[in-house]
Structures are given as C-alpha cells and as structure tokens.
Amino acid sequence: MDGVITREIQSYVSRDWAAARESKDAFWATRIARLGPIEGLRIADELRRQVIRQNPEWPNDQERHEDIAAHTRLSGLLRRASLSRSR
C-alpha cells in the first residue's frame, strides 16, 4: 500500500505544472472574453464566498486595513504612471 501512495505522490509532484497553469489561464481568458468583464466579477465573488465559508471571520480589521493600504499604494502608482505617460 505504501508503494502505491508513494507513486501517486511522485506522480502528482512531477506533473507539468507550467502546462496546467497555461491551460487554466487560457480557459479563464477565453471564458471572460466570451462572457465579458461581469464574468470576472462573478468569479471573484464566488472566490470571496468560498473564503468566507471556510473562515467566517475573514477579513478581520487588520486585513481590511492592509487591503485598503495596498489599494491606496496601487492607486498612487497607477496615477503616477498615467501622469508620466501623458508628458
């Protein structure tokens, strides 16, 4: 039995993970291209709901604060990039 488990673990670990990632990326890109940006939002909401089912306390106050700070930083970077492109 241990040999079977070991082989299965080795098989899993040695998979072509780059090909799997490329396949997933292609699938989601095609789906969102076909169904539009609203599909991207629907997917994001489903992921959010899944996390909340697994951890009803998510996000806590600290995580919310860190998220707002990250969005604020990103907004500033995008604003600066936009200004530098318009010059």
GUGUBA-74311 format. One line per field, with one value per residue: z, x negated, y negated of N, C-alpha, C in turn; residue in three letters. Coordinates in nm, 3 decimals, decimal comma, always signed. Example, Ala and Ser with C-alpha at 12.3 -4.5 7.8 and 13.67 -1.06 7.14 Angstrom:
2
nz <- c(+0,780	+0,708)
nx <- c(-1,319	-1,285)
ny <- c(+0,569	+0,225)
caz <- c(+0,780	+0,714)
cax <- c(-1,230	-1,367)
cay <- c(+0,450	+0,106)
cz <- c(+0,780	+0,787)
cx <- c(-1,320	-1,290)
cy <- c(+0,330	-0,003)
aa <- c(ALA	SER)
END
This chain:
87
nz <- c(+0,000	+0,077	-0,132	-0,346	-0,258	-0,240	-0,512	-0,625	-0,501	-0,601	-0,872	-0,873	-0,782	-0,987	-1,203	-1,499	-1,418	-1,525	-1,773	-1,684	-1,556	-1,778	-1,927	-1,755	-1,745	-2,014	-2,038	-1,858	-1,966	-2,219	-2,142	-1,999	-2,202	-2,372	-2,211	-2,094	-1,881	-1,651	-1,589	-1,482	-1,246	-1,127	-1,083	-0,903	-0,689	-0,622	-0,532	-0,309	-0,152	-0,104	+0,056	+0,280	+0,368	+0,455	+0,645	+0,847	+0,982	+0,817	+0,617	+0,877	+1,095	+1,074	+0,834	+0,658	+0,684	+0,586	+0,324	+0,224	+0,241	+0,055	-0,181	-0,192	-0,228	-0,481	-0,637	-0,627	-0,761	-1,016	-1,087	-1,095	-1,303	-1,514	-1,533	-1,609	-1,859	-2,005	-2,053)
nx <- c(-0,082	-0,196	-0,374	-0,204	-0,089	-0,320	-0,401	-0,184	-0,206	-0,456	-0,391	-0,203	-0,358	-0,544	-0,411	-0,342	-0,343	-0,359	-0,234	+0,023	+0,091	+0,083	+0,293	+0,513	+0,505	+0,559	+0,816	+0,969	+0,924	+1,043	+1,306	+1,376	+1,339	+1,543	+1,776	+1,756	+1,655	+1,813	+1,821	+1,569	+1,598	+1,802	+1,671	+1,473	+1,638	+1,747	+1,515	+1,462	+1,688	+1,640	+1,409	+1,514	+1,695	+1,515	+1,373	+1,535	+1,467	+1,318	+1,275	+1,056	+1,023	+0,754	+0,668	+0,842	+0,753	+0,490	+0,552	+0,684	+0,468	+0,293	+0,443	+0,454	+0,182	+0,143	+0,321	+0,197	-0,045	+0,055	+0,170	-0,059	-0,197	-0,023	-0,037	-0,305	-0,305	-0,152	-0,306)
ny <- c(+0,120	-0,123	-0,169	-0,230	-0,469	-0,628	-0,629	-0,762	-1,012	-1,092	-1,102	-1,307	-1,528	-1,547	-1,644	-1,841	-2,138	-2,395	-2,369	-2,305	-2,546	-2,721	-2,613	-2,657	-2,939	-3,000	-2,890	-3,052	-3,307	-3,284	-3,232	-3,467	-3,653	-3,574	-3,599	-3,845	-4,127	-4,111	-3,846	-3,799	-3,946	-3,796	-3,553	-3,636	-3,707	-3,458	-3,328	-3,487	-3,428	-3,157	-3,167	-3,298	-3,106	-2,913	-3,055	-3,238	-3,470	-3,623	-3,912	-4,024	-4,316	-4,407	-4,287	-4,413	-4,678	-4,651	-4,577	-4,805	-4,984	-4,868	-4,895	-5,172	-5,235	-5,112	-5,260	-5,511	-5,450	-5,383	-5,627	-5,792	-5,662	-5,709	-5,987	-6,017	-5,904	-6,076	-6,292)
caz <- c(+0,000	+0,082	-0,266	-0,425	-0,210	-0,281	-0,657	-0,652	-0,458	-0,700	-0,996	-0,852	-0,771	-1,112	-1,311	-1,574	-1,356	-1,616	-1,871	-1,613	-1,537	-1,910	-1,963	-1,674	-1,790	-2,144	-2,013	-1,797	-2,061	-2,320	-2,077	-1,969	-2,332	-2,425	-2,125	-2,056	-1,751	-1,542	-1,551	-1,390	-1,116	-1,070	-1,035	-0,782	-0,581	-0,581	-0,451	-0,181	-0,076	-0,061	+0,169	+0,396	+0,420	+0,524	+0,757	+0,860	+1,041	+0,714	+0,661	+1,005	+1,084	+1,027	+0,693	+0,586	+0,685	+0,493	+0,190	+0,186	+0,221	-0,072	-0,289	-0,196	-0,293	-0,622	-0,699	-0,643	-0,868	-1,144	-1,112	-1,138	-1,434	-1,609	-1,549	-1,681	-1,999	-2,074	-2,076)
cax <- c(+0,000	-0,282	-0,429	-0,100	-0,080	-0,444	-0,396	-0,085	-0,265	-0,559	-0,321	-0,144	-0,465	-0,618	-0,325	-0,386	-0,265	-0,356	-0,128	+0,151	+0,115	+0,116	+0,426	+0,609	+0,506	+0,628	+0,958	+1,034	+0,917	+1,146	+1,438	+1,402	+1,353	+1,675	+1,886	+1,736	+1,596	+1,902	+1,784	+1,456	+1,652	+1,876	+1,571	+1,413	+1,736	+1,754	+1,395	+1,483	+1,786	+1,574	+1,321	+1,598	+1,747	+1,406	+1,329	+1,636	+1,409	+1,241	+1,147	+1,061	+0,992	+0,616	+0,664	+0,910	+0,662	+0,380	+0,608	+0,703	+0,334	+0,241	+0,518	+0,411	+0,050	+0,161	+0,385	+0,093	-0,135	+0,125	+0,183	-0,192	-0,227	+0,062	-0,093	-0,432	-0,276	-0,086	-0,404)
cay <- c(+0,000	-0,241	-0,191	-0,295	-0,608	-0,695	-0,650	-0,866	-1,140	-1,125	-1,137	-1,440	-1,628	-1,559	-1,692	-1,959	-2,245	-2,510	-2,339	-2,317	-2,690	-2,777	-2,565	-2,731	-3,078	-3,004	-2,865	-3,169	-3,419	-3,259	-3,246	-3,608	-3,720	-3,539	-3,642	-3,984	-4,158	-4,072	-3,709	-3,814	-3,988	-3,683	-3,458	-3,694	-3,698	-3,317	-3,301	-3,556	-3,349	-3,033	-3,200	-3,329	-2,978	-2,846	-3,138	-3,343	-3,591	-3,693	-3,964	-4,092	-4,459	-4,427	-4,252	-4,522	-4,793	-4,619	-4,577	-4,946	-5,042	-4,815	-4,959	-5,312	-5,236	-5,080	-5,376	-5,612	-5,406	-5,396	-5,771	-5,841	-5,605	-5,779	-6,122	-6,010	-5,867	-6,188	-6,400)
cz <- c(+0,000	-0,055	-0,357	-0,387	-0,255	-0,429	-0,691	-0,613	-0,560	-0,833	-0,986	-0,854	-0,905	-1,230	-1,379	-1,527	-1,445	-1,720	-1,807	-1,595	-1,668	-1,953	-1,885	-1,720	-1,921	-2,124	-1,962	-1,890	-2,167	-2,262	-2,052	-2,099	-2,389	-2,344	-2,074	-1,915	-1,633	-1,495	-1,457	-1,252	-1,048	-1,011	-0,905	-0,664	-0,532	-0,495	-0,313	-0,093	-0,024	+0,061	+0,294	+0,454	+0,500	+0,647	+0,772	+0,919	+0,939	+0,647	+0,797	+0,986	+1,030	+0,878	+0,607	+0,575	+0,585	+0,348	+0,139	+0,157	+0,088	-0,190	-0,304	-0,264	-0,444	-0,697	-0,724	-0,755	-1,006	-1,183	-1,163	-1,277	-1,542	-1,637	-1,632	-1,828	-2,076	-2,102	-2,206)
cx <- c(-0,086	-0,341	-0,331	-0,091	-0,203	-0,444	-0,298	-0,136	-0,370	-0,496	-0,263	-0,250	-0,534	-0,532	-0,385	-0,300	-0,257	-0,245	+0,009	+0,187	+0,156	+0,256	+0,534	+0,621	+0,582	+0,779	+1,027	+1,031	+1,026	+1,285	+1,472	+1,416	+1,492	+1,789	+1,872	+1,684	+1,684	+1,871	+1,665	+1,501	+1,728	+1,779	+1,509	+1,509	+1,750	+1,634	+1,409	+1,580	+1,725	+1,486	+1,404	+1,659	+1,639	+1,361	+1,425	+1,583	+1,333	+1,325	+1,161	+1,018	+0,852	+0,605	+0,732	+0,819	+0,548	+0,429	+0,628	+0,569	+0,276	+0,311	+0,477	+0,275	+0,063	+0,223	+0,283	-0,004	-0,071	+0,140	+0,050	-0,227	-0,146	+0,007	-0,221	-0,410	-0,219	-0,184	-0,474)
cy <- c(-0,125	-0,273	-0,264	-0,443	-0,687	-0,725	-0,762	-1,005	-1,184	-1,169	-1,279	-1,549	-1,650	-1,605	-1,815	-2,076	-2,369	-2,489	-2,351	-2,464	-2,754	-2,737	-2,639	-2,875	-3,093	-2,984	-2,990	-3,290	-3,405	-3,282	-3,392	-3,688	-3,696	-3,601	-3,785	-4,002	-4,116	-3,930	-3,711	-3,855	-3,874	-3,581	-3,508	-3,682	-3,554	-3,280	-3,365	-3,475	-3,219	-3,060	-3,227	-3,202	-2,904	-2,922	-3,256	-3,474	-3,675	-3,799	-4,033	-4,238	-4,485	-4,396	-4,359	-4,643	-4,770	-4,623	-4,720	-5,011	-4,995	-4,880	-5,106	-5,325	-5,211	-5,198	-5,486	-5,576	-5,421	-5,543	-5,828	-5,789	-5,677	-5,919	-6,117	-5,974	-5,985	-6,302	-6,387)
aa <- c(MET	ASP	GLY	VAL	ILE	THR	ARG	GLU	ILE	GLN	SER	TYR	VAL	SER	ARG	ASP	TRP	ALA	ALA	ALA	ARG	GLU	SER	LYS	ASP	ALA	PHE	TRP	ALA	THR	ARG	ILE	ALA	ARG	LEU	GLY	PRO	ILE	GLU	GLY	LEU	ARG	ILE	ALA	ASP	GLU	LEU	ARG	ARG	GLN	VAL	ILE	ARG	GLN	ASN	PRO	GLU	TRP	PRO	ASN	ASP	GLN	GLU	ARG	HIS	GLU	ASP	ILE	ALA	ALA	HIS	THR	ARG	LEU	SER	GLY	LEU	LEU	ARG	ARG	ALA	SER	LEU	SER	ARG	SER	ARG)
END
